[in-house]
Amino acid sequence: MTTSDVLLIADADGVRTLTLNRPQAYNSLTVELKEALLAALREAADDKGVRAVVLTGSGKAFCAGQDLKEHVGLLQAGDPAPLHTVKEHYNPIVKTIVAMPKPVIAAVNGTAAGAGAAFAYASDLRIAAESSSFLMAFANVGLGPDSGASWTLQRLVGYGRAAELMLLARTVDAAEALRLGLVGEVVPDEELAARAQKVAAKLAAGPTVAYAKIKGVLNLAAQSTFDEALEAEDAAQTALGATADHSEAVEAFVGKRKPDFQGK
């Protein structure tokens, strides 16, 4: 398992928690952190012992987005790296989150801005602390959205609201985020970590092979015709009907007991 000072990794009850760990810089994204996060997400996706993932930040922020100090420094030095970071880092990160064959929960513990907010939008579930906030800050620095935000945000809140949040670069607090559908739950700050772990542990104990199929058909349906969605549902249901988890669930139902899912 890859480890790094800028990214903390912990496992418990089938849940892998990835904590962005640059609290002094609001967990803003340097090249080092982006590369560490991408590697850790890929490892989590491939590790059969990991059945759910929690993404969160240390300190007072979830993630403030791109580290602009590093970004400007590289640009001034004539380094082309900043011009390639979307293709090399941000796109692969959100693709890995979306394609992760297990649930991903964003535990938003503070400011989530730019790419940081986009990572949360790409996650399957979002639980926010009362003090958290979301900001699509791209326009403030003369840039457009990246990290999949153009795709994920409008699917959460609709085109009109997504355009407003991006064009006006308006901060959304936790209460409004809940009303808009940006997050599914808001909890007191001190309860966030425990709540995220509880939800993740519940998912980790569930039929993870079915979760992977659910994610797959939802993502396909978001960009396909109705007939294509029906075909995908049929294929997924046929495959899942032959799994050990489905047989276990049926037997448990008949036997009036709790099923023991193995993700198979």
N, C-alpha and C positions, 0 to 999 in steps of 0.2 A: 504494500500500500504506500503510495507516494505521500511524503510529508514535506511540509514547508513552513517556515516561520510566518508567512503571510496567509496561510490557509490551514486552519485546524481541522482535523478529521477525527471523529469519534464514532464508535459503533456500540449499539445497545439494542437488544430485542429485535434484531433484524433490520434496524434503522441505522443508516449512516448519516451523520450530521456533518455538513460542510460549513465551516464558519469563516467568513472573510475576516482577516485579522490584521487590518491596518487602522486601528481605532483612532490614532492620532491624525489620520488623513481621511476620516469618515469612510474608511474602506474603499477609497477611490481606486480605480483599476490601473495599475502599472502593468508593464509587459510581464513582469515576474508573476504577479497575481493572476493575470489572465491565463498564462500558460499553466500555472499550478491548478487553477480551477478547471480548465479544460481537461487536463490529465486526470484529475480526481473524478470528474463526472464520467469520463470514459471508463475508468476503473470500476466505478459503482455500477455502471450499466452492464459490465461483463461479469461482475462478481455475483455468483448465484446465492451467496450467503446474505447479500444485501437485498431486502425486499421492499424497502421504501427509503426515500431520501429527503432530508430536511436541509434547506439552504437558508442561512441566516448570517448576521453580521455581529461583530463584537463592538462593545462600546455603545455610543449614542446613535449610530447610523447602521442601516442595512447596507447600503452602497450608494455613494454619491456619484457614481458613473466614472467616466474617464478621468484619470489623474491629469489635470491640465498642466500642472507644472512640468511633469515629464514630457507631455505632449508638445508644449511650446519649446522646451529645451531641445528636443530632438529636431523640431522644425527649424529652429534657429541655427542648429549645427549642420543643417543640410542633410540630415538623416532621413531617408525615405520611409522608415518603419511606420510612422504614424499614418501614412497614406494607405498602408496595407493592413492595418489592424482589424478593420471590419471583416475583410475576407479571411484573414489568418486566425483571428481570435473570436470576435463577437459572433459571426455567423456560425462557426462550429460549436460554440458554447450553447447558443439557443437551439440549434439543431439537435444537439445531444440531449438537452433538457426535454424537448418536445418528443423526441424519439425514444426516450428512456423507457425500457420495457417494465417499468415499475413506477408507482406514484411519486411525484415530486411535490413537496410542500414548501412554499416560501414563508418563513416566519419573519415577517417584516418588523424589525425592532426599532426603527427610526426612519430617518430620511432615506427615501428610495428615489434616486434621480437618474435621468438619462438611461444609460445601459443598465444601471442597477435596477431601475423600475422595470425595464424591459425583461430582465431575468425573472422578476416576480410575475409579470404578465404571462411569460412562457410556461410557468409552472402550472401544475394541475390544480392545486389548491393554494389559497393565500389566506393566512391568518395574520392579522395586524395588531400591534400594540396600540393602545390609546394615543400614545404620543407620536405615532408614525405619520408620515406624509409622503405624497407622491408628486413628482415634478418631471414633466417632459421638458427639459431645459435646452434642448437642441437649438431652438431658434435664438436663444439668448446669446449663443456663441456663433451665430451665422451658419448653422449646420441643419441638416435634415435628420429624420429619425433613422436609427439603425437598430441592430440586435433584434430584428423582427417586430419592433413596436408598431410599425405601420400595419402589420397583419394581425397581431395579437390584441392590441388595444381596441380597435374598432369592433372586434368580435366579442369583447367584453362589454363595451358601453355604446356601440353604434358609431356610424361614421360621423354624424354631426358633433357628438360630444368629443370624440377622438380629435377631430379637427380643431375644436375649441381649445382643448388641453394642449395641443401641440403648437398652434399658432399664437396663443396668448401666453404660453408657458406659465400657466397658473398653478400654484400649489394647491393640492387637494389634501385636506386633513383626513384622519381615519374615519370620522363620522360620515363625511361626504363620500369617501371611498366605498363605504358600506352601502350607502344609498344608491350610488351609481352602479354597483356591481363589480367594482374593481377588486374587492376582497369579499370573502364569504363570511368572515367572522372578525370581530374586534374584541380584544380582551385587555384587562389591566396589564400594564407593562410587566409587573413582577410575575404574572401568570403565563406570559407568552411562551417561554421555553418549555415549560411543563405541558402546556396545552398542545403545542406542536408535536411534542414527543408522544403524547397520548394518542393523538389522531394518527400519527405515523405508525405507532406500534399496532394500533387496531388494523390499519391497512396491511401492515407487514404480516399479520396473522391471517389475512384473508386470502382469497383465490387470486394470487398475483398473476397467474397466466391469463386469467379473465381480464384483469385490469389492463394488461398489455394490449389485449384485443380491443377493449373499450376505448383506450387512447387512440389506437390505430384507426378504428372506424369513425371516431369523432373528427380526427384530423382530416381524414379523407373526405368526409361528408361536408366539411367546411369549404371545400374547393372542388366539389364534383356535382354531377346531376343527381336528381332523385333516384333514377334507375341505377346509377353507379353506386349510390349509397346502399340501396337495397341489395345489390349483388355483394357488396362488401360485408354487410350484415349477415347474409346467408353463408358466405364463406367462413366468417368468424364463428358463427353459431355451429356450423357443421364441425369445425375443428374443436371447439370447446366441448361439444357434446361427447367427444371421445376421450376427454381428459380424465385423469384420476380424481381431480378436484371436483368435477361435476358428479361423478359416481359417488364420491364421499358425501357431497352435499345432499344428494337424493337419499342415500342410505341413512344419513343423520336425521333428515326430516322425517322419514318413516319411523326411525327408531327413537324419535323425540329426544335427540341429544345434540350437543354442539359439534359442528363439523371440525375436523382437523385437517386444514388445508396444507398441502405441501408444495404448491406452485408447480404441479405437474399435470 
